[in-house]
């Protein structure tokens, strides 16, 4: 029984390492795609959308957002929120500093 348990523990550890390696590879590929993307040269704002989509896929998360802080520090404004399940981009939400002391 001890030998069998050791076998399964080794197998689980190997699978865990493989999952981590695949996750790292996905992240690396996503970063490489972003650095080669022509979106950086477009002036229509699609670069930020491409970044949030790529990051969501690489991290396998449900949503990714990018917020910009006002120069005076009075608020944060959402420049892009990508929701994976809806495949939707939204923007414009504002968080005022006064509301979050």
N, C-alpha and C positions, 0 to 999 in steps of 0.2 A: 504494500500500500504506500509506503514511504517513497519507493522508487517511482511509482505511478504519479504521485503528487509532484515530485520533483520534475518529471517529464512535462506535466501540464503547466507548472510554473515557468519553466524554460520556454515553452511554446507561447505562453501568454506574453512573456517579456519580449520575445522575438517579434510577435505581432504588434506589440505596442511600439517597438522601435520602427517597424515598417510603417505604421500609421503616422508616426512623427516625421519620418523621412518623406513620406508622400505629402504631408501638410507643408513641410518646408519647401519641397519642390514646387508645389502650387503657388506659394508665396513668391518664390524666386521667379517663376514664369510670369506671374502677374506684374511684378516690378519690371521685368524685361519688356513685356508688351507695352507698358506705360511709357517707358523711356523711348521706345521706337514709334509711338503713336503720332500720327499727323495732327491729332486734335490740338496739340500744343500750339500749332501755327494758325488755328482758326480763331477768328475774333467773335464768333457767335455764342460763346459760352458753353459749347459742348464738351470742352476739355474737362471741366469739373464733373459733368455728368458721367463721362467715361471713367474718370477716376473713381467715383463712388460705386459704379457698377463693378469695376474690376476689383476693388477692395472687398466689396460684399462677397463676390465669388471666391476670392482668394482666402478669406477668413471664414467662409461659410457661416455668415451671420444673416439675420433677417432684415436689417436695415443699417445704412451708413449715412451719416450727415456731416456737412461741413458748415461751420459757423464762423462768422466774421465779427470781431469786436469793434465797436464804434471807436473812433479816434479819441473821443472824450471819455470813453469807458462807461457811458451811460446805459449801453445795452449790447446784447448779442443778436445778430440777425442770421437766420438760416439761409445760406446761399444755395444749398442743395441737400435734399433729403431723398434718398433712394430707398424704396420699400420693395424688397425682393418679391414677395408673394403677389403683390399687385403690379409689379414691374412698372412702378410709377415714381416720377420725380416731382417733388413739390419744393417750394421755396417761400421765403417771406415771413416765416414765424419770427416773432421778436420776444426776447426775454429781457426785461428791463431790470437793471441792477437794483433799483429801488424796491422791486418786488421780491428780491432774493438777497437780503442783507447778510 
